[in-house]
Amino acid sequence: MIESLQQSFSTDQSLSDRLFDLLDIVFPEIELRKFASMGRELGASWEAASTPFMKFEGGKAIAHVGVLELPLWIMGQPVQAAGIHAVATHPKFRRQGHYRDCIEAALEYCNTRYKTLILTTPQPELYYPFGFRRVLESAFTVSCKVTPQKDGFRVLNLHHENDRTLLHRLLDTRRPISNVVGVLSEKPVFLVNEASRPLYYAEDLDTLVVMEQEGDRLHIFDVVADHALSLIEILRCIPDPVKEVILYFSPDRLEPKAQAIPQVLENAYLMVRGSFAAEGQSFMMPRSARC
């Protein structure tokens, strides 16, 4: 059995800075420190959500595997999954067993707490030896011809307290976007993944939509609301005509006639360890919940 590598942000005030020093070196293009700082300012901190498993050399972090709780809705049932995230080894200390030590310690911690573990990675081969398997995902497309009625969306300004309160309410009360694979009330991962992007709010629908428009093509990554609604309702609030919509989640509750197309989102493969009832179904883990 590996000696416990579990650390605590609450008992070691220097741990957060030492972790992000490591992550800045391993993932310089992602700016995780900035996104984590944004999450803290918005009231959902990385440190409160994540349990770190770390190794050190001369007081500096050289390897890390994080574990956080990810409340999911899978095939009509709530599932408290664990998300494995921010897996990192300092380049000077690779191939020396530090990654193995951290992930084995993290898995030992998870084994008595969670039946389902999830991560996304461009390097799935690193996780196969530890019982993870790749699960195929699909995006969904639908051709449409909807006459816009008005410009019904505005971008949330998260520097304003009212909009921060609105965002928290929507995330706290959200209805799972899909009955196949959806997300329940979750904030830290959502904020790290999405708070730096435009978040569109439709007051008439009391709905938040994470989307990007590219000409007459609309990409929708998440829909946050406490009630059912249809794709047509969303499109009627967009002032520019849309001919094609691509949905990056199972559309069974939004537009069930959308066509599934196998896809790897942002070159990151979904990996699962343990039970996963949606395996073999057409779905995609929403971008806002990927870790």
C-alpha positions as YAML, in Angstrom:
chain: A
units: angstrom
residues:
- id: 1
  name: MET
  ca: [0.00, 0.00, 0.00]
- id: 2
  name: ILE
  ca: [1.30, 3.43, -0.91]
- id: 3
  name: GLU
  ca: [1.85, 5.83, 1.97]
- id: 4
  name: SER
  ca: [-0.94, 8.40, 1.99]
- id: 5
  name: LEU
  ca: [-0.23, 11.33, -0.30]
- id: 6
  name: GLN
  ca: [-3.50, 13.06, 0.49]
- id: 7
  name: GLN
  ca: [-3.07, 16.73, 1.31]
- id: 8
  name: SER
  ca: [-5.40, 19.41, 2.67]
- id: 9
  name: PHE
  ca: [-5.72, 22.97, 1.38]
- id: 10
  name: SER
  ca: [-7.40, 23.98, 4.64]
- id: 11
  name: THR
  ca: [-4.49, 22.91, 6.87]
- id: 12
  name: ASP
  ca: [-1.64, 24.06, 4.60]
- id: 13
  name: GLN
  ca: [-2.10, 27.62, 3.40]
- id: 14
  name: SER
  ca: [0.90, 27.35, 1.05]
- id: 15
  name: LEU
  ca: [-0.41, 24.28, -0.75]
- id: 16
  name: SER
  ca: [-2.54, 26.13, -3.30]
- id: 17
  name: ASP
  ca: [0.34, 28.31, -4.52]
- id: 18
  name: ARG
  ca: [2.67, 25.32, -4.72]
- id: 19
  name: LEU
  ca: [0.11, 23.36, -6.72]
- id: 20
  name: PHE
  ca: [-0.50, 26.18, -9.20]
- id: 21
  name: ASP
  ca: [3.25, 26.70, -9.58]
- id: 22
  name: LEU
  ca: [3.32, 23.10, -10.85]
- id: 23
  name: LEU
  ca: [0.24, 23.46, -13.04]
- id: 24
  name: ASP
  ca: [1.62, 26.67, -14.58]
- id: 25
  name: ILE
  ca: [4.67, 24.69, -15.72]
- id: 26
  name: VAL
  ca: [2.77, 21.64, -17.00]
- id: 27
  name: PHE
  ca: [-0.21, 23.47, -18.57]
- id: 28
  name: PRO
  ca: [1.06, 27.00, -19.39]
- id: 29
  name: GLU
  ca: [-1.52, 27.48, -22.15]
- id: 30
  name: ILE
  ca: [-4.56, 26.80, -19.94]
- id: 31
  name: GLU
  ca: [-3.99, 29.43, -17.23]
- id: 32
  name: LEU
  ca: [-5.54, 27.29, -14.51]
- id: 33
  name: ARG
  ca: [-4.39, 29.67, -11.78]
- id: 34
  name: LYS
  ca: [-6.40, 32.49, -13.37]
- id: 35
  name: PHE
  ca: [-9.52, 30.37, -13.77]
- id: 36
  name: ALA
  ca: [-9.25, 29.05, -10.21]
- id: 37
  name: SER
  ca: [-8.90, 32.62, -8.93]
- id: 38
  name: MET
  ca: [-12.04, 33.55, -10.87]
- id: 39
  name: GLY
  ca: [-13.89, 30.63, -9.29]
- id: 40
  name: ARG
  ca: [-12.90, 31.81, -5.80]
- id: 41
  name: GLU
  ca: [-14.14, 35.33, -6.56]
- id: 42
  name: LEU
  ca: [-17.44, 33.86, -7.74]
- id: 43
  name: GLY
  ca: [-17.89, 31.80, -4.59]
- id: 44
  name: ALA
  ca: [-16.92, 28.30, -5.74]
- id: 45
  name: SER
  ca: [-13.28, 27.67, -4.98]
- id: 46
  name: TRP
  ca: [-11.04, 24.96, -6.39]
- id: 47
  name: GLU
  ca: [-9.61, 24.39, -2.91]
- id: 48
  name: ALA
  ca: [-13.01, 23.68, -1.34]
- id: 49
  name: ALA
  ca: [-13.98, 21.27, -4.12]
- id: 50
  name: SER
  ca: [-10.79, 19.31, -4.75]
- id: 51
  name: THR
  ca: [-8.89, 16.75, -2.68]
- id: 52
  name: PRO
  ca: [-5.22, 16.81, -3.79]
- id: 53
  name: PHE
  ca: [-2.79, 13.89, -3.86]
- id: 54
  name: MET
  ca: [0.72, 15.29, -4.22]
- id: 55
  name: LYS
  ca: [4.44, 14.60, -4.04]
- id: 56
  name: PHE
  ca: [7.14, 17.15, -3.29]
- id: 57
  name: GLU
  ca: [10.85, 17.65, -3.80]
- id: 58
  name: GLY
  ca: [12.59, 20.32, -1.74]
- id: 59
  name: GLY
  ca: [9.22, 21.73, -0.76]
- id: 60
  name: LYS
  ca: [8.09, 22.15, -4.38]
- id: 61
  name: ALA
  ca: [5.19, 20.17, -5.83]
- id: 62
  name: ILE
  ca: [6.40, 17.73, -8.47]
- id: 63
  name: ALA
  ca: [3.27, 15.60, -9.04]
- id: 64
  name: HIS
  ca: [-0.47, 15.97, -8.45]
- id: 65
  name: VAL
  ca: [-3.75, 14.16, -8.99]
- id: 66
  name: GLY
  ca: [-6.94, 15.90, -7.90]
- id: 67
  name: VAL
  ca: [-10.29, 14.34, -6.96]
- id: 68
  name: LEU
  ca: [-13.57, 16.23, -6.84]
- id: 69
  name: GLU
  ca: [-17.20, 15.24, -6.53]
- id: 70
  name: LEU
  ca: [-19.21, 15.46, -9.73]
- id: 71
  name: PRO
  ca: [-22.99, 15.13, -9.24]
- id: 72
  name: LEU
  ca: [-24.37, 13.60, -12.44]
- id: 73
  name: TRP
  ca: [-27.72, 12.39, -13.76]
- id: 74
  name: ILE
  ca: [-27.20, 9.17, -15.74]
- id: 75
  name: MET
  ca: [-30.02, 7.24, -17.40]
- id: 76
  name: GLY
  ca: [-32.59, 8.88, -15.16]
- id: 77
  name: GLN
  ca: [-30.75, 8.33, -11.88]
- id: 78
  name: PRO
  ca: [-28.55, 10.57, -9.70]
- id: 79
  name: VAL
  ca: [-24.92, 9.45, -9.55]
- id: 80
  name: GLN
  ca: [-22.31, 10.96, -7.26]
- id: 81
  name: ALA
  ca: [-19.23, 10.44, -9.41]
- id: 82
  name: ALA
  ca: [-15.64, 11.43, -8.79]
- id: 83
  name: GLY
  ca: [-13.84, 13.60, -11.30]
- id: 84
  name: ILE
  ca: [-10.10, 13.01, -11.67]
- id: 85
  name: HIS
  ca: [-8.53, 16.30, -12.71]
- id: 86
  name: ALA
  ca: [-5.36, 18.41, -13.02]
- id: 87
  name: VAL
  ca: [-3.13, 15.34, -13.35]
- id: 88
  name: ALA
  ca: [0.38, 16.73, -13.61]
- id: 89
  name: THR
  ca: [4.04, 15.74, -13.20]
- id: 90
  name: HIS
  ca: [6.89, 18.22, -13.43]
- id: 91
  name: PRO
  ca: [8.87, 17.55, -16.65]
- id: 92
  name: LYS
  ca: [12.11, 17.02, -14.70]
- id: 93
  name: PHE
  ca: [10.54, 14.28, -12.57]
- id: 94
  name: ARG
  ca: [8.72, 12.20, -15.16]
- id: 95
  name: ARG
  ca: [9.22, 8.46, -15.63]
- id: 96
  name: GLN
  ca: [10.22, 8.09, -11.98]
- id: 97
  name: GLY
  ca: [6.94, 6.65, -10.65]
- id: 98
  name: HIS
  ca: [5.55, 9.88, -9.14]
- id: 99
  name: TYR
  ca: [2.42, 9.91, -11.33]
- id: 100
  name: ARG
  ca: [1.76, 6.26, -10.48]
- id: 101
  name: ASP
  ca: [2.11, 6.95, -6.76]
- id: 102
  name: CYS
  ca: [-0.34, 9.86, -6.88]
- id: 103
  name: ILE
  ca: [-3.00, 8.21, -8.99]
- id: 104
  name: GLU
  ca: [-2.86, 4.96, -7.02]
- id: 105
  name: ALA
  ca: [-3.31, 6.93, -3.79]
- id: 106
  name: ALA
  ca: [-6.21, 8.84, -5.35]
- id: 107
  name: LEU
  ca: [-7.86, 5.63, -6.54]
- id: 108
  name: GLU
  ca: [-7.49, 4.04, -3.12]
- id: 109
  name: TYR
  ca: [-9.28, 7.07, -1.69]
- id: 110
  name: CYS
  ca: [-12.04, 6.83, -4.32]
- id: 111
  name: ASN
  ca: [-12.59, 3.08, -4.06]
- id: 112
  name: THR
  ca: [-14.57, 3.33, -0.81]
- id: 113
  name: ARG
  ca: [-16.44, 6.49, -1.80]
- id: 114
  name: TYR
  ca: [-17.45, 6.35, -5.47]
- id: 115
  name: LYS
  ca: [-18.64, 3.71, -7.90]
- id: 116
  name: THR
  ca: [-17.99, 5.90, -10.95]
- id: 117
  name: LEU
  ca: [-14.82, 7.82, -11.80]
- id: 118
  name: ILE
  ca: [-14.57, 10.15, -14.79]
- id: 119
  name: LEU
  ca: [-11.88, 12.17, -16.53]
- id: 120
  name: THR
  ca: [-11.11, 13.61, -19.95]
- id: 121
  name: THR
  ca: [-7.67, 13.48, -21.52]
- id: 122
  name: PRO
  ca: [-5.81, 13.68, -24.87]
- id: 123
  name: GLN
  ca: [-3.66, 10.78, -23.62]
- id: 124
  name: PRO
  ca: [-5.96, 7.86, -22.77]
- id: 125
  name: GLU
  ca: [-3.06, 5.40, -22.76]
- id: 126
  name: LEU
  ca: [-1.89, 6.89, -19.44]
- id: 127
  name: TYR
  ca: [-5.07, 5.70, -17.72]
- id: 128
  name: TYR
  ca: [-5.73, 2.26, -19.18]
- id: 129
  name: PRO
  ca: [-3.33, 0.57, -16.69]
- id: 130
  name: PHE
  ca: [-5.40, 1.93, -13.81]
- id: 131
  name: GLY
  ca: [-8.75, 0.48, -14.88]
- id: 132
  name: PHE
  ca: [-10.06, 3.37, -16.95]
- id: 133
  name: ARG
  ca: [-11.67, 2.73, -20.32]
- id: 134
  name: ARG
  ca: [-12.55, 5.06, -23.14]
- id: 135
  name: VAL
  ca: [-16.25, 5.77, -23.67]
- id: 136
  name: LEU
  ca: [-17.33, 7.02, -27.09]
- id: 137
  name: GLU
  ca: [-19.14, 10.33, -27.36]
- id: 138
  name: SER
  ca: [-21.25, 12.09, -29.98]
- id: 139
  name: ALA
  ca: [-22.24, 15.62, -30.86]
- id: 140
  name: PHE
  ca: [-25.72, 16.19, -32.31]
- id: 141
  name: THR
  ca: [-26.77, 18.24, -35.30]
- id: 142
  name: VAL
  ca: [-30.13, 19.55, -36.40]
- id: 143
  name: SER
  ca: [-31.09, 21.64, -39.40]
- id: 144
  name: CYS
  ca: [-33.58, 24.33, -38.61]
- id: 145
  name: LYS
  ca: [-35.52, 27.23, -40.03]
- id: 146
  name: VAL
  ca: [-36.87, 29.37, -37.23]
- id: 147
  name: THR
  ca: [-37.92, 32.99, -37.62]
- id: 148
  name: PRO
  ca: [-36.19, 35.05, -34.91]
- id: 149
  name: GLN
  ca: [-38.65, 37.07, -32.83]
- id: 150
  name: LYS
  ca: [-36.27, 39.33, -30.88]
- id: 151
  name: ASP
  ca: [-32.85, 39.64, -29.32]
- id: 152
  name: GLY
  ca: [-33.75, 37.89, -26.12]
- id: 153
  name: PHE
  ca: [-30.29, 37.18, -24.71]
- id: 154
  name: ARG
  ca: [-27.81, 39.32, -22.83]
- id: 155
  name: VAL
  ca: [-24.31, 38.42, -21.62]
- id: 156
  name: LEU
  ca: [-23.99, 38.09, -17.88]
- id: 157
  name: ASN
  ca: [-21.58, 40.53, -16.26]
- id: 158
  name: LEU
  ca: [-20.01, 38.53, -13.45]
- id: 159
  name: HIS
  ca: [-18.44, 41.66, -11.98]
- id: 160
  name: HIS
  ca: [-21.96, 42.69, -10.95]
- id: 161
  name: GLU
  ca: [-23.40, 41.18, -7.79]
- id: 162
  name: ASN
  ca: [-26.89, 40.74, -9.25]
- id: 163
  name: ASP
  ca: [-25.58, 38.65, -12.13]
- id: 164
  name: ARG
  ca: [-23.39, 36.58, -9.81]
- id: 165
  name: THR
  ca: [-26.44, 35.89, -7.65]
- id: 166
  name: LEU
  ca: [-28.43, 34.97, -10.75]
- id: 167
  name: LEU
  ca: [-25.74, 32.54, -11.91]
- id: 168
  name: HIS
  ca: [-25.61, 30.83, -8.51]
- id: 169
  name: ARG
  ca: [-29.40, 30.46, -8.43]
- id: 170
  name: LEU
  ca: [-29.49, 28.90, -11.88]
- id: 171
  name: LEU
  ca: [-26.67, 26.45, -11.09]
- id: 172
  name: ASP
  ca: [-28.19, 25.54, -7.71]
- id: 173
  name: THR
  ca: [-31.60, 24.72, -9.18]
- id: 174
  name: ARG
  ca: [-30.67, 23.41, -12.62]
- id: 175
  name: ARG
  ca: [-32.59, 20.57, -14.20]
- id: 176
  name: PRO
  ca: [-30.31, 17.97, -15.83]
- id: 177
  name: ILE
  ca: [-29.99, 18.90, -19.48]
- id: 178
  name: SER
  ca: [-30.38, 15.25, -20.50]
- id: 179
  name: ASN
  ca: [-31.89, 12.10, -19.10]
- id: 180
  name: VAL
  ca: [-28.97, 10.14, -20.59]
- id: 181
  name: VAL
  ca: [-26.05, 12.11, -19.14]
- id: 182
  name: GLY
  ca: [-26.63, 15.43, -17.42]
- id: 183
  name: VAL
  ca: [-25.27, 17.45, -14.54]
- id: 184
  name: LEU
  ca: [-26.95, 18.26, -11.24]
- id: 185
  name: SER
  ca: [-26.11, 21.25, -9.06]
- id: 186
  name: GLU
  ca: [-22.36, 21.82, -9.59]
- id: 187
  name: LYS
  ca: [-20.32, 25.03, -9.59]
- id: 188
  name: PRO
  ca: [-16.51, 24.74, -9.34]
- id: 189
  name: VAL
  ca: [-15.99, 22.78, -12.57]
- id: 190
  name: PHE
  ca: [-18.59, 24.86, -14.41]
- id: 191
  name: LEU
  ca: [-16.89, 28.11, -13.38]
- id: 192
  name: VAL
  ca: [-13.37, 26.94, -14.25]
- id: 193
  name: ASN
  ca: [-14.57, 25.78, -17.67]
- id: 194
  name: GLU
  ca: [-17.08, 28.48, -18.58]
- id: 195
  name: ALA
  ca: [-16.83, 31.66, -16.47]
- id: 196
  name: SER
  ca: [-14.22, 33.21, -18.79]
- id: 197
  name: ARG
  ca: [-16.53, 32.72, -21.80]
- id: 198
  name: PRO
  ca: [-19.73, 34.64, -22.62]
- id: 199
  name: LEU
  ca: [-22.70, 33.29, -20.66]
- id: 200
  name: TYR
  ca: [-26.00, 34.22, -22.31]
- id: 201
  name: TYR
  ca: [-29.09, 34.76, -20.20]
- id: 202
  name: ALA
  ca: [-32.66, 34.97, -21.56]
- id: 203
  name: GLU
  ca: [-34.87, 36.68, -18.98]
- id: 204
  name: ASP
  ca: [-38.13, 35.57, -20.62]
- id: 205
  name: LEU
  ca: [-36.98, 31.95, -20.42]
- id: 206
  name: ASP
  ca: [-35.07, 32.36, -17.13]
- id: 207
  name: THR
  ca: [-32.39, 30.30, -18.82]
- id: 208
  name: LEU
  ca: [-28.63, 30.43, -19.20]
- id: 209
  name: VAL
  ca: [-27.15, 29.14, -22.47]
- id: 210
  name: VAL
  ca: [-23.48, 28.48, -23.11]
- id: 211
  name: MET
  ca: [-23.20, 28.95, -26.85]
- id: 212
  name: GLU
  ca: [-21.14, 30.29, -29.74]
- id: 213
  name: GLN
  ca: [-22.50, 31.48, -33.08]
- id: 214
  name: GLU
  ca: [-20.50, 31.00, -36.26]
- id: 215
  name: GLY
  ca: [-22.38, 32.57, -39.16]
- id: 216
  name: ASP
  ca: [-25.65, 30.70, -39.48]
- id: 217
  name: ARG
  ca: [-24.33, 27.80, -37.38]
- id: 218
  name: LEU
  ca: [-24.97, 27.75, -33.64]
- id: 219
  name: HIS
  ca: [-22.92, 25.67, -31.19]
- id: 220
  name: ILE
  ca: [-24.67, 25.00, -27.86]
- id: 221
  name: PHE
  ca: [-22.56, 23.55, -25.05]
- id: 222
  name: ASP
  ca: [-24.92, 23.74, -22.09]
- id: 223
  name: VAL
  ca: [-28.37, 24.96, -21.08]
- id: 224
  name: VAL
  ca: [-28.98, 25.82, -17.43]
- id: 225
  name: ALA
  ca: [-32.58, 26.14, -16.27]
- id: 226
  name: ASP
  ca: [-34.90, 24.66, -13.66]
- id: 227
  name: HIS
  ca: [-37.61, 23.77, -16.19]
- id: 228
  name: ALA
  ca: [-38.11, 22.03, -19.52]
- id: 229
  name: LEU
  ca: [-37.77, 23.98, -22.73]
- id: 230
  name: SER
  ca: [-37.24, 23.32, -26.42]
- id: 231
  name: LEU
  ca: [-34.57, 24.24, -28.90]
- id: 232
  name: ILE
  ca: [-37.12, 26.35, -30.80]
- id: 233
  name: GLU
  ca: [-37.70, 28.52, -27.72]
- id: 234
  name: ILE
  ca: [-33.97, 29.24, -27.56]
- id: 235
  name: LEU
  ca: [-33.66, 29.96, -31.28]
- id: 236
  name: ARG
  ca: [-36.54, 32.44, -31.20]
- id: 237
  name: CYS
  ca: [-34.50, 34.57, -28.81]
- id: 238
  name: ILE
  ca: [-31.51, 34.80, -31.17]
- id: 239
  name: PRO
  ca: [-31.70, 37.78, -33.56]
- id: 240
  name: ASP
  ca: [-29.57, 36.30, -36.36]
- id: 241
  name: PRO
  ca: [-30.92, 33.44, -38.52]
- id: 242
  name: VAL
  ca: [-29.64, 29.96, -37.69]
- id: 243
  name: LYS
  ca: [-29.67, 27.12, -40.22]
- id: 244
  name: GLU
  ca: [-27.76, 24.48, -38.27]
- id: 245
  name: VAL
  ca: [-27.38, 23.79, -34.56]
- id: 246
  name: ILE
  ca: [-24.70, 21.56, -33.06]
- id: 247
  name: LEU
  ca: [-25.47, 20.33, -29.55]
- id: 248
  name: TYR
  ca: [-22.61, 19.07, -27.37]
- id: 249
  name: PHE
  ca: [-24.78, 16.98, -25.05]
- id: 250
  name: SER
  ca: [-27.51, 14.40, -25.49]
- id: 251
  name: PRO
  ca: [-30.52, 16.37, -26.83]
- id: 252
  name: ASP
  ca: [-33.31, 14.08, -25.62]
- id: 253
  name: ARG
  ca: [-34.88, 16.86, -23.53]
- id: 254
  name: LEU
  ca: [-34.21, 19.74, -25.93]
- id: 255
  name: GLU
  ca: [-34.45, 18.46, -29.50]
- id: 256
  name: PRO
  ca: [-34.84, 14.67, -29.65]
- id: 257
  name: LYS
  ca: [-34.73, 14.57, -33.48]
- id: 258
  name: ALA
  ca: [-31.11, 15.75, -33.64]
- id: 259
  name: GLN
  ca: [-28.69, 13.41, -35.46]
- id: 260
  name: ALA
  ca: [-25.78, 11.90, -33.53]
- id: 261
  name: ILE
  ca: [-22.30, 12.25, -35.01]
- id: 262
  name: PRO
  ca: [-19.30, 10.61, -33.24]
- id: 263
  name: GLN
  ca: [-16.95, 13.30, -32.00]
- id: 264
  name: VAL
  ca: [-14.05, 13.90, -29.62]
- id: 265
  name: LEU
  ca: [-14.55, 17.29, -27.99]
- id: 266
  name: GLU
  ca: [-11.43, 19.47, -28.02]
- id: 267
  name: ASN
  ca: [-9.21, 16.41, -28.51]
- id: 268
  name: ALA
  ca: [-10.04, 15.14, -25.01]
- id: 269
  name: TYR
  ca: [-11.33, 11.57, -24.71]
- id: 270
  name: LEU
  ca: [-13.85, 10.65, -22.04]
- id: 271
  name: MET
  ca: [-12.49, 7.97, -19.70]
- id: 272
  name: VAL
  ca: [-14.55, 6.06, -17.11]
- id: 273
  name: ARG
  ca: [-13.67, 3.68, -14.31]
- id: 274
  name: GLY
  ca: [-16.40, 1.64, -12.65]
- id: 275
  name: SER
  ca: [-20.08, 1.60, -13.50]
- id: 276
  name: PHE
  ca: [-21.49, 3.92, -16.16]
- id: 277
  name: ALA
  ca: [-25.07, 3.13, -17.19]
- id: 278
  name: ALA
  ca: [-24.99, 5.36, -20.30]
- id: 279
  name: GLU
  ca: [-22.20, 3.38, -21.94]
- id: 280
  name: GLY
  ca: [-23.27, 2.44, -25.45]
- id: 281
  name: GLN
  ca: [-25.78, 5.30, -25.65]
- id: 282
  name: SER
  ca: [-25.34, 8.37, -27.84]
- id: 283
  name: PHE
  ca: [-24.33, 11.24, -25.56]
- id: 284
  name: MET
  ca: [-21.61, 13.74, -24.74]
- id: 285
  name: MET
  ca: [-20.45, 14.89, -21.33]
- id: 286
  name: PRO
  ca: [-21.23, 18.64, -21.34]
- id: 287
  name: ARG
  ca: [-18.15, 20.83, -21.73]
- id: 288
  name: SER
  ca: [-19.04, 22.62, -18.50]
- id: 289
  name: ALA
  ca: [-18.62, 19.39, -16.51]
- id: 290
  name: ARG
  ca: [-15.47, 18.00, -18.12]
- id: 291
  name: CYS
  ca: [-12.45, 17.63, -15.90]
...
